[in-house]
Amino acid sequence: MTTATAMAQALASGEATSAQLVTAAIDRARQPDSAAVMITVTTERARYQAQASDLRASRGARRSRLDGVPIAWKDVFDVQGTVTTCGSASHLHDEPAVVDSHLVRRVHNSGLVTIGKTNLSEFAFSGLGINLCFGTPANPLDPELVTGGSSSGSAVAVARGIVALAVGTDTSGSVRVPAALCGIVGYRASPGRYGPHDFAPLSATLDSVGVFATTVEDLAALDRVLLPTRPRRRPLPLRFVVPTGEWSQDTAAEIADDIDVAVAELRAAGADVQFRHLPSLSTAQSLMDDIGTIVGAEAYRLHRHRLDSTMPIEPATRRRLESNTHTADSIGPVYAAMSALRAEFAADLDDATLLCPTVRRIPPPAADLQSDADWYDRANAAVLRTTMVLSYLGSCGITLPAPAARPGPRTGILLSRPSDDDMALLDCAAWVQRVTNPTIRKSPTPPPRP
């Protein structure tokens, strides 16, 4: 039972109990190869919640389809009785949270079982996933390579089978990137999709909630739990756009080959796939290259006090904050252009789904980065270059594992749509995963056409 959907079916049929699933999850979280994945394991809470779920099941009163399924949370969400560390030594001695974040509470009220809180890049301010205080989770595909970040622990918790579902946050790519580098599915929801954010922020303008799973079906199941209201579905055209220009020219050959394989499979299944230039992408990238990023400016405003403080922060965090000292003053034009560029992005797509590599390069070795500060900083910028622009353009996005047409690590296929078009994105991604992944090919039926 490696998926949340399979677990839910086993719980509904009586083939498994939540207590059994939770015990297995906690045992896996404590295995040596899971070191640095979890910052906190909430054993007592998890066992109590599992017992309550099993009691509801015995009475025929399950709260949701996912009642009894284990879940983990990035350690920027408050979980009652635990310290919210944000992946930083500077928060180790903070007071424990008095109440759950509202999403944690909503999930609890739907019966899911919180088993703990996952590791991350310090303050969620890096795309590499390296953490000097709590350790760096090992990439399950190749332990020498970075996992991607910032939601590294959440990605590895799902990839290693500790949990089938984990929640993270995505500002510049912090869900999409680690999901891609760890070979699983990662979803960046449109900002505000699940209500006001009450997790520890990095950039209030661009922060969003994200979910990790191994199938889009699992993402959709948790999305239904997290949504305050049920949105309407709409017919979806099977049209995709692969961006040209820098977005193809700057991509490593083996990753470009992954995209070519995926495009061939989608076309064979009946999809219309075009390669063309999208002016909104180029304009947005040039703007950020010339002026800076909203994330950099807002992270500096939020954390600049740490530069003159005795509170410990990692050297890489300090370098990123210092590099954005002047961005907060110059960033105005990037804010000013955002709304128009988001509208232009939607017009450029013309109701097609953007398809591109999640990351344009094979991930680098973690040990090498830690011995070379310049390489570390260049690698961090490179791993986020695609997803950061799409965050600025307001897109929701889902990364899927690339078709296994070659040996070695891959970086995922990213599907993106304009903000608030999440239902269409989830439907599209489910269809693409069935086409490109033989183990998911249970239903060849495409989503409805208009």
N, C-alpha and C positions, 0 to 999 in steps of 0.2 A: 504494500500500500504506500506508494511513493507520492501520490497526489492527494490533495485535500478532497477532491471529488470521490476518489476511491475510499478514503477514510470515512467520509460522510455516508457512503452507501453501506459500508461495513457496520457502522454504528446504527444506522436505521434498521438493518436486517438482524441485528443482534450478534453478528459474527465477531465483533470486537467491542470492547468497552473503552470509554474515554480514559479510564485509569490505566489501561494497558498501553494506550497510545502515548499518554503523558510519561509513564515510566520509561518507555523506550526512548522518547525524546530527551529526557533528562539524562539517561545513560549515555546516549550518543553525544550530548553536549559536554560530557565529562571525559570523553575518550581523548588520548594524547593527540590524535590527528585533528582534533577540534580546538586545540589550544588557541587562545586569543580570539576565538569567534564570539564568545559571550562575555560581557562584562559582569553581568549579574544573572544568576539562575534563581528564579523565584519558586523554589521547590515546594515550600509549604502552601503558598497561594495556589500553585498549579494543582497540587493533589486535592486541595479543598474544592477547587472549581471542577475538577474532573469527577469527584464524588457527587457533587451537585448535579452535574450533567447526566451521569448515569442514573441518578434517582429520577430526574425528569423523564429520561428515556423509558424507565420502567413503568412510569405513569402515563406514557403516551402524550407528554407535554413538552416535547422538544421546542426550543425557542426559534430555531432556524435550521435550514438545511445543514449548516456547518456547526451546529451545537456539538460540543465535545472535541472539536478538532484543535490541536495545539497551534499556537502562533507566537512569534517573537517580534520585538519592537526595537528599532534603532534607539540608542540611548540619548535621544533628544526629546523623547516623549516621557512625561511623568507617569510613573507607575507607583501607586501608593506604597509607602514604606521603603522605597529605594531612592538612592541618590541619583539624580540625573547628571551624569558626568560630562556629557557632550564630548566624550573621548579625550578629556584634558585632565592632566594632573592638578590643574588649578581648581578643579571642582571636587577633588577626592573627599574633602572634609566638609562639604556642604550638608545642610540638613536634608533628611529624606523628604520626598514629596508627601504632602498631606492628603492629596486626592489624585485620582487618575486624570490624565488628559482626556478630553471629551471623546476622542476616537477610541482610546483604550476602553473607556466606559461603555461606549456604544457596542463595541465588539464583545465585551463581557456580557452586556445585556442580551446579546444574541447567542450566548452560550459558548463562544470560543474560549479556549484556555490559554492564558498567558504563561509561558514557561520562562520568560526572562527578557533581558535587554542586550542588544548586540553591539559589537565594537564598531568604530568608525574613525575616519580621519579627524584630527583635532578640530573641534568647532564645526565639523562638516565642511572644512575649507580646503579640500584637495581632491583631485580626481584619481589619486594613486592608491589610497587605502592603507598607507603606511602609518603606523602609530607606535611611538617610542615608549609611551607610558604603559599601555595595556597589551603591547605586542602587536605584530602584524599577522592577520590571518593568512594561512597558506592557500594559494590558488589551488583548487581541487583538480584542475586540469594539468597543471605543472607547478609544483611547489616553489620553483625558483622565480616564477614570474609574479608581478604585482597582480593583486585581485581587482584593482580599480576601486574608486571611492566616490563619494565619501562613505556610502553605506556598505562598506566591505563585509562587516560581520553578518549583516542580513543576507547578502548574496551567498556567502559561504554556508550559512546555516541551512539555506534551501538546497544548495548544490550538494552538500554532504548528507542531506536527508535528516538533519536534526529536526527540522519542521518542514511542512509542505508550504507554509505561507509565512512571509515575514514582511513587516512594514518598514519603509525607510522614508527619506525625504530626498527630493531632487530639485536642486536649484540651477546648477549648470550641467548636470548629467549624472548626479550622484546615485541614481537608481539604474539608469540605462547603461552607463559604462560598466559598473561591476557585474551586472547581470550578463552583459555581453562577454566580458573577459572570463567569467566563470561558467559559461555555457548554458545559461538558463534564460527564463523569460523575465523581463522587467518592464514595468508600466509606470510612466509618469502621467498622473492625472492632471487635467486642467487645474490651474490654481483656484482654490476655493470650491472645488467639486464636492468636497465632503464637509463644507461649512468653514467657519473661521478657523484659522490656524492657531493652535495653542501649544505647539512644540517650540523648543528653543530655536530662534530664528538665525539665519545667516544673512539673507536678503529678503526683506519683507515684500519687495516688489516681485521677485521671481521665485521664491520658495514654493514648493508644492509637495503633496504627499505622493508616495510611490509604493508599489507592491511588487514583491518577488514571488515567483512560483515556477513550476516546470511546464505548465500548460496554460493557454489563454482561458480555457474553461474554468480553471481555478481562479484566475484573476477576475473573471466575470462573476463568479459566485461570491467572492469577497466584496466586489464592487456593489453588489445588491445589498449586502449587509451594511456597508459603510454609507450608502446614499441616504440622505434624510428623506428624499422622495423618489419615486420611480419615474425615470424619464421616458419619453416616447421614443420608439424606434422609428427609423425611416429607411426606405429603400436605398441600397448602396450600389453605385456603379463599380464594376470591376476595372477600374482605370488607375494606373500607377505612373508616376513621373520619377525618373532617375535624373538628378541634377548633373549638368555638365560643368565645364570650367574647372575651377579649383577643386570642386568636390569630387571630380573624377581624376584630374591630373595629379592631385596630391595624395592619391591612394596607393598603397603598396600593391605590387602586382598580384600577390597571392590573395589579397582581400578583394581586389577588383575581380579576380576569377570567381570568388565566392558569390559576388553579386551577379555575375554573368550566368552562373549555374542557376541561381534563384530566378532570374528573369526568364531563362529558358523554360523552367518548370512552370512558372506562372502563365507564360504564353501558351504552353502546351495544354494547360487547364482552362484556357479560354479568356484569359485576362488581356487587356490592352495595356502595353507597357511602352512608354515613350521616353526617349533621352532628349532633354532640352534644358536650355538655360532658364533659370528663375532669377529675374533681376532683384527681387526682394532679398534673396540670400546674399548676393554679392554686395548690395548696398549696406545691409546690416553688418556683414563681416568687415567691410572697409571702415565703417563708422567706429566699430569697436577697436580695430587695429590702430586707427588714427588717434582716438580719444581715450579709450579705456572701457571697462565693463561696469555695468550697474552692480554686479555682484562684488567686484573689487571695491567700488566706492562705498557700498553699504556695509560690507564687512569691515572696512577700515573705520567707518563712523561708529560701528558697534563695538569694536575691539581695540581701538587705538589707545585706550587707557592702559592696556597691558604692556605697551612698549616701554613705558616708564615705571612699571610696577615690579615688585619683587615676586609676583606670582609666576610660577614656571610655565613657559610655553615652548613648543618645539622650535628649533632653529628655522625649519622650513616655513612654519606659520609666521614667524617674525619676518622672514624675508618677504613673504607675500603681503603682509600688512605694510611694511616699509615701502614696497614697490608701488603701493596705492596711496601714498601720502598726499599726492597732488590730484589724484583722480577725483576725489570727492568734490574738489572745486571746479574741475573742468568737465564734469560728466553731463552738464545740462543739455547739450545738444542730443545726447543719446536718449535721454528721457523724452525730449521734445519730439523726436522722430518715431518713437515706438508705436504709437497708436496708428499712424498712417502706414508704417511698414507692416504691421500685423494685418491690416486690411489689404495691402498689396500682396502679401503672402497668400492669403486666401484666394485672391483674384488670380494670382499666378497658377495656383493649383487647379482652379476651375473644377472643384469637387473631386479631383483625383487624390490619391494618397501618395505622399512623398516616400520614396524607397531609396535608401542609401546605406553605406556601412555605418555602424554605430561608432566605431573607432577606426581610423584610417591606417593605423600601424599595428603590427604585432606587439603585445605588451612587453616592456623591458624587464630584466631581472631586478628584483627588489634590492638585493644586496649591492649591486653596482650603483644604483641611484643614491643610496645612503652614503656612499664614499665620494660622490661628486655632486656638489651643490648646484653647479650650472646645469648639468645633465638632468638632475632632479627637476629643476624649475622648467626646463624646456620640455621634458616629458610630461609634466603636469599640464602645461598649456596645450600640448599636442593631443593628449588623450581626451581633452574636453572641447576641442576646436569645433567639432560638428554639433554636439549637443548643446553647447553654450549659445550658439546662434539661434538654434531652434527654441530654446527657453526664452530668449529675448523676443522672439516672434510669437510667443504665447502658445506654442503648440503642445498638444498632448502627444505622447509617443510610446510605442511598445517595441522593445528589441527582442528578436527571436534568434535562436541558435541558427547559424548558417548551415546549409546542407553539408553533410560530411562527405565532400567529394575529394578531399585530400587529407594527408596526415598533418599533424601539428596544430597549434592553437589557432582559433578563429576569433573574430571580434563582433560577430552578430550582424543581423539585418535589422535596420531601424525603419519602422513605419511611423509616419507622423501626419497629423491632420491639424487644422486650425483649432484654436481654443474653443472649448465647450462642445466639440464634436466627438466626444469620447465614445458614445454608443456606436457610432459608425466605425471608429477606430477599433474597438473591441471585436465587432463583427468581422471587419476586414482581416484583423490579425488572426482570428480563429480560422478563417478560411485559408489564409496563407500558411499557417502552421500545418493544417491538414494536407496541403499540397506539397510542402517541402519536407515534412517529417513523416516517414513511413509508419512510425509507431502511433501516429495520431490520426491516420487515415481511416477513421471509422465512418465518416459521413462525407462523401464527395460533393454533396449538394452545395453550390455556391450561395452566398448571401443574395437576397432578392434584388433584382434589377429594377430601376425606375421604369 
